[in-house]
Amino acid sequence: MLGAGRVGGSAKLNSTAMKPVSKSDVWKAIWLAENKPMDKVVDFLRSLLPQYSPSSSKGRIKVAVVVGHNSKATGAYAPHPVGKSEFEFNSLVAKEMVALASYDDEIQVKVFYRKPISSYSLQIDEVYGQG
C-alpha cells in the first residue's frame, strides 16, 4: 500500500497525515512519466502531498513507501502486459518514486521492504521499527 497510515486498522490517520494514494493515482503517475515532461510528473506527485507552510528546505517532505509483499511471498502474478508479480511491480513503482523525487530537493523518499519472517504482523512491525 502506498501512502500514510497502517494497514490492518491498528493505527489511525490523523489530520496531518497524508491520505493513501489510490491505484488510479499510481497509474496516472506512470502514464505521465511515460508521456509528459518530468516537471509535469513532479507537479502531479506534489499535488498528492499534504500542504505545508511556505518554509522551504531540502528534504522537508518525507515520503515512506512500504513495498507490498516480499521476496518469498511475491503476491499474485499479473500476466501480459505487466508480466510481473505484485512484489516486482511494487518494487518498480517504489524505484520510480525515488527517481522522480530526485527532481525536487524538497522531497525525500525512503523505501522499506518487508522481510520474509514468520507473520505479516511481525513483518509490518519490523518495517515500522526502521522508521
N, C-alpha and C positions, 0 to 999 in steps of 0.2 A: 504494500500500500504506500502510496506517496502522500506526503502531507504531514500535518501535525496530529498529535493525539496517539492514543494507544489502542491497538487492535484488541478486541475482546471485551471492551467496555469497562475495564478496571480503572482507567483514568479518563477524566473528563476534559473536554476542551474548555478553556476559559476565554474571556472576552479578548485577550491579547494574542491568542493562538491563531495560527493560520488554519483555514478550513481545508479539509482534504481536497486534493487535486483530483478531478474526475477523469475517467478514461477519455472522454471527448477532449478535455484539455490536453492530455498527453498526445492524442492523435493530431490535434491542431498544431501543437508544437513541432511534431515530427514533420507534418506537411509543410509548415512554414520553413523549417530548416532545409527541406529539400527543394523548395520553390521560391523562396524570397531572400532578400539580403539579410545578413546576420543581425543587423540592427533591428529589423522587424521582429525577429525571433526573441531577442533580448527584451524588446518593448513588451511583447506578449507575456513572456515569463515574469517580467517585473509586475505586470498587471495582476498576476496571481498572488503576489505577496501582500501582506498587510501594509498599510500606510504608516510611516513613521514621521517623527518630527524632522525638520529640514537639516539637522546637524549631521552633515555628511562625513563619513570616514571610511577608510579601507576595511573591508570585511565586516561592516556593521550589520549586514543582513546575512544571517546564518541559516542555511537550509540543511537539514539532516534527511538522508534518503536511506531507508532500510529496505534492502533488496528482498523481494518476496521469494520464499523457498530457499534452498541451499544446494550445495554441490552434490549431496547424496539424494535428497528428496527434491527433484527438479521441477515438480509440478507437471501439469498437462502439457502435451506436445501439440503445437499448432502447425498443421500441415501447410502446404503452399497457400499463400505467398510468403508466410512468415518463416516456416521451416525451422522453428526453434522451440525449446521448452520454455516454460514461464520463467525459470531461473535465468536462462540465457538471454531472453528478451529483456527481462527486468534489469539485468546487468548492463546490457547495451544502453537502455534508457538512462540508467544512472551515469554511465560513462559520458553520454551526450550532454547530460545536465551539467556535469563538471566542465566539459569543453565549452558549453555555451556560457556558463558563468564566468569563464576566464576572460570574456569580453567586457566584463563590468567589475571593476575593482571593489565595488561595494558589496558584491555577492560572494559569499564563501559557501561552497557546497562540500559536505563531508558524506561519504558513502559508507554504510555499515552493512556487513554481510553476516547472516545468521550462520553459526557453526552447527554442524550436524550432531547435536548432542541429544540426550535421551527424550526430551519432550519439547513441544512447541513453547510452553510457558517458560521453561528454562532457557531456551534459545532467545526468546524475547527479553527476558530478564538480563541475560548476558550482554545482549546488544545495547540495551538501555544503560547498563553499567559502564559502557565505554564512553557515553556522552559526557 
